Amino acid sequence: METKPVKKSKKVILTVSALAVLFAVYIINGINEHTVIPDHIHSIDDKAPEERTDEDNIIILERTIQNEPDNVQAMIEVSELYIKTDDKKSAKKILEKALAIDPYNKIAGERLKQLD
């Protein structure tokens, strides 16, 4: 006994495929948009260190941490800038991350205690 293959409408297949591709692009774009600090921030990179604002230095250090996720020293430095700019929530979050990498780091531990 022969069975005939089920014919699917080309329009339905095309529509489902297009929706799947659009959804994938939407998800990937959303992830990239919220997790990547662009390397093309030349206005900051071109400034002399003494001309940079605290916000500029935060961006540079966050980019360093993005590229070197285990860089505890950069985390401590950016936490100091967060404290200086009165963003204690971000400072606490980055110090906790630093201590997760290096639980015996005295500087990170002391700074975190000061924030609590």
Contact map, one row per residue, 1 for C-alpha under 8 A:
11100000000000000000000000000000000000000000000000000000000000000000000000000000000000000000000000000000000000000000
11110000000000000000000000000000000000000000000000000000000000000000000000000000000000000000000000000000000000000000
11111000000000000000000000000000000000000000000000000000000000000000000000000000000000000000000000000000000000000000
01111100000000000000000000000000000000000000000000000000000000000000000000000000000000000000000000000000000000000000
00111110000000000000000000000000000000000000000000000000000000000000000000000000000000000000000000000000000000000000
00011111000000000000000000000000000000000000000000000000000000000000000000000000000000000000000000000000000000000000
00001111100000000000000000000000000000000000000000000000000000000000000000000000000000000000000000000000000000000000
00000111110110000000000000000000000000000000000000000000000000000000000000000000000000000000000000000000000000000000
00000011111110000000000000000000000000000000000000000000000000000000000000000000000000000000000000000000000000000000
00000001111111000000000000000000000000000000000000000000000000000000000000000000000000000000000000000000000000000000
00000000111111100000000000000000000000000000000000000000000000000000000000000000000000000000000000000000000000000000
00000001111111110000000000000000000000000000000000000000000000000000000000000000000000000000000000000000000000000000
00000001111111111000000000000000000000000000000000000000000000000000000000000000000000000000000000000000000000000000
00000000011111111100000000000000000000000000000000000000000000000000000000000000000000000000000000000000000000000000
00000000001111111110000000000000000000000000000000000000000000000000000000000000000000000000000000000000000000000000
00000000000111111111000000000000000000000000000000000000000000000000000000000000000000000000000000000000000000000000
00000000000011111111100000000000000000000000000000000000000000000000000000000000000000000000000000000000000000000000
00000000000001111111110000000000000000000000000000000000000000000000000000000000000000000000000000000000000000000000
00000000000000111111111000000000000000000000000000000000000000000000000000000000000000000000000000000000000000000000
00000000000000011111111100000000000000000000000000000000000000000000000000000000000000000000000000000000000000000000
00000000000000001111111110000000000000000000000000000000000000000000000000000000000000000000000000000000000000000000
00000000000000000111111111000000000000000000000000000000000000000000000000000000000000000000000000000000000000000000
00000000000000000011111111100000000000000000000000000000000000000000000000000000000000000000000000000000000000000000
00000000000000000001111111110000000000000000000000000000000000000000000000000000000000000000000000000000000000000000
00000000000000000000111111111000000000000000000000000000000000000000000000000000000000000000000000000000000000000000
00000000000000000000011111111100000000000000000000000000000000000000000000000000000000000000000000000000000000000000
00000000000000000000001111111110000000000000000000000000000000000000000000000000000000000000000000000000000000000000
00000000000000000000000111111111000000000000000000000000000000000000000000000000000000000000000000000000000000000000
00000000000000000000000011111111100000000000000000000000000000000000000000000000000000000000000000000000000000000000
00000000000000000000000001111111110000000000000000000000000000000000000000000000000000000000000000000000000000000000
00000000000000000000000000111111111000000000000000000000000000000000000000000000000000000000000000000000000000000000
00000000000000000000000000011111111100000000000000000000000000000000000000000000000000000000000000000000000000000000
00000000000000000000000000001111111100000000000000000000000000000000000000000000000000000000000000000000000000000000
00000000000000000000000000000111111100000000000000000000000000000000000000000000000000000000000000000000000000000000
00000000000000000000000000000011111110000000000000000000000000000000000000000000000000000000000000000000000000000000
00000000000000000000000000000001111111000000000000000000000000000100000000000000000000000000000000000000000000000000
00000000000000000000000000000000001111100000000000000000001001100100000000000000000000000000000000000000000000000000
00000000000000000000000000000000000111111000000000000000000000000000000000000000000000000000000000000000000000000000
00000000000000000000000000000000000011111100000000000000000000100000000000000000000000000000000000000000000000000000
00000000000000000000000000000000000001111100000000000000000000000000000000000000000000000000000000000000000000000000
00000000000000000000000000000000000001111111100000000000000000000000000000000000000000000000000000000000000000000000
00000000000000000000000000000000000000111111110000000000000000000000000000000000000000000000000000000000000000000000
00000000000000000000000000000000000000001111111000000000000000000000000000000000000000000000000000000000000000000000
00000000000000000000000000000000000000001111111000010001000100000000000000000000000000000000000000000000000000000000
00000000000000000000000000000000000000001111111100000000000000000000000000000000000000000000000000000000000000000000
00000000000000000000000000000000000000000111111100000000000000000000000000000000000000000000000000000000000000000000
00000000000000000000000000000000000000000011111110110000000000000000000000000000000000000000000000000000000000000000
00000000000000000000000000000000000000000000111111110000000000000000000000000000000000000000000000000000000000000000
00000000000000000000000000000000000000000000001111110000000000000000000000000000000000000000000000000000000000000000
00000000000000000000000000000000000000000000000111110000000000000000000000000000000000000000000000000000000000000000
00000000000000000000000000000000000000000000001111111000000000000000000000000000000000000000000000000000000000000000
00000000000000000000000000000000000000000001001111111111100000000000000000000000000000000000000000000000000000000000
00000000000000000000000000000000000000000000000000111111100000000000000000000000000000000000000000000000000000000000
00000000000000000000000000000000000000000000000000011111110000000000000000000000100010000000000000000000000000000000
00000000000000000000000000000000000000000000000000011111111000000000000000000000000000000000000000000000000000000000
00000000000000000000000000000000000000000001000000011111111100000000000000000000000000000000000000000000000000000000
00000000000000000000000000000000000000000000000000011111111110000000000000000100100000000000000000000000000000000000
00000000000000000000000000000000000000000000000000000111111111000000000000000100110000000000000000000000000000000000
00000000000000000000000000000000000010000000000000000011111111100000000000000000000000000000000000000000000000000000
00000000000000000000000000000000000000000001000000000001111111110000000000000000000000000000000000000000000000000000
00000000000000000000000000000000000000000000000000000000111111111000000001101100000000000000000000000000000000000000
00000000000000000000000000000000000010000000000000000000011111111100000000000100000000000000000000000000000000000000
00000000000000000000000000000000000010100000000000000000001111111110000000000000000000000000000000000000000000000000
00000000000000000000000000000000000000000000000000000000000111111111101001000000000000000000000000000000000000000000
00000000000000000000000000000000000000000000000000000000000011111111111001100000000000000000000000000000000000000000
00000000000000000000000000000000000110000000000000000000000001111111100000000000000000000000000000000000000000000000
00000000000000000000000000000000000000000000000000000000000000111111100000000000000000000000000000000000000000000000
00000000000000000000000000000000000000000000000000000000000000011111111000000000000000000000000000000000000000000000
00000000000000000000000000000000000000000000000000000000000000011111111000000000000000000000000000000000000000000000
00000000000000000000000000000000000000000000000000000000000000001001111100000000000000000000000001001000000000000000
00000000000000000000000000000000000000000000000000000000000000011001111111100000000000000000000000000000000000000000
00000000000000000000000000000000000000000000000000000000000000000000011111110000000000000000000001001100000000000000
00000000000000000000000000000000000000000000000000000000000000000000001111111000000000000000000000000000000000000000
00000000000000000000000000000000000000000000000000000000000010011000001111111100000000000000000000000000000000000000
00000000000000000000000000000000000000000000000000000000000010001000001111111110000000000000011001000000000000000000
00000000000000000000000000000000000000000000000000000000000000000000000111111111000000000000011001000000001100000000
00000000000000000000000000000000000000000000000000000000000010000000000011111111100000000000000000000000000000000000
00000000000000000000000000000000000000000000000000000000110011000000000001111111110000000010010000000000000000000000
00000000000000000000000000000000000000000000000000000000000000000000000000111111111000000111011000000000000000000000
00000000000000000000000000000000000000000000000000000000000000000000000000011111111100000010000000000000000000000000
00000000000000000000000000000000000000000000000000000100110000000000000000001111111110000000000000000000000000000000
00000000000000000000000000000000000000000000000000000000010000000000000000000111111111110110000000000000000000000000
00000000000000000000000000000000000000000000000000000000000000000000000000000011111111110010000000000000000000000000
00000000000000000000000000000000000000000000000000000000000000000000000000000001111111100000000000000000000000000000
00000000000000000000000000000000000000000000000000000100000000000000000000000000111111100000000000000000000000000000
00000000000000000000000000000000000000000000000000000000000000000000000000000000011111110000000000000000000000000000
00000000000000000000000000000000000000000000000000000000000000000000000000000000011111111110000000000000000000000000
00000000000000000000000000000000000000000000000000000000000000000000000000000000011001111111000000000000000000000010
00000000000000000000000000000000000000000000000000000000000000000000000000000000000000111111100000000000000000000000
00000000000000000000000000000000000000000000000000000000000000000000000000000010010000111111110000000000000000000000
00000000000000000000000000000000000000000000000000000000000000000000000000000111011000111111111000000000000000000000
00000000000000000000000000000000000000000000000000000000000000000000000000000010000000011111111100000000000000010010
00000000000000000000000000000000000000000000000000000000000000000000000000000000000000001111111110000000000000000000
00000000000000000000000000000000000000000000000000000000000000000000000000110110000000000111111111000000000000000000
00000000000000000000000000000000000000000000000000000000000000000000000000110010000000000011111111100000000110110000
00000000000000000000000000000000000000000000000000000000000000000000000000000000000000000001111111110000000100010000
00000000000000000000000000000000000000000000000000000000000000000000000000000000000000000000111111111000000000000000
00000000000000000000000000000000000000000000000000000000000000000000010100110000000000000000011111111110000100000000
00000000000000000000000000000000000000000000000000000000000000000000000000000000000000000000001111111111100110000000
00000000000000000000000000000000000000000000000000000000000000000000000000000000000000000000000111111110000000000000
00000000000000000000000000000000000000000000000000000000000000000000010100000000000000000000000011111110000000000000
00000000000000000000000000000000000000000000000000000000000000000000000100000000000000000000000001111111100000000000
00000000000000000000000000000000000000000000000000000000000000000000000000000000000000000000000001111111100000000000
00000000000000000000000000000000000000000000000000000000000000000000000000000000000000000000000000100111110010000000
00000000000000000000000000000000000000000000000000000000000000000000000000000000000000000000000000100111111110000000
00000000000000000000000000000000000000000000000000000000000000000000000000000000000000000000000000000001111111000000
00000000000000000000000000000000000000000000000000000000000000000000000000010000000000000000000000000000111111100000
00000000000000000000000000000000000000000000000000000000000000000000000000010000000000000000001101100000111111110000
00000000000000000000000000000000000000000000000000000000000000000000000000000000000000000000001000100001111111111000
00000000000000000000000000000000000000000000000000000000000000000000000000000000000000000000000000000000011111111100
00000000000000000000000000000000000000000000000000000000000000000000000000000000000000000000001000000000001111111110
00000000000000000000000000000000000000000000000000000000000000000000000000000000000000000001001100000000000111111111
00000000000000000000000000000000000000000000000000000000000000000000000000000000000000000000000000000000000011111111
00000000000000000000000000000000000000000000000000000000000000000000000000000000000000000000000000000000000001111111
00000000000000000000000000000000000000000000000000000000000000000000000000000000000000010001000000000000000000111111
00000000000000000000000000000000000000000000000000000000000000000000000000000000000000000000000000000000000000011111
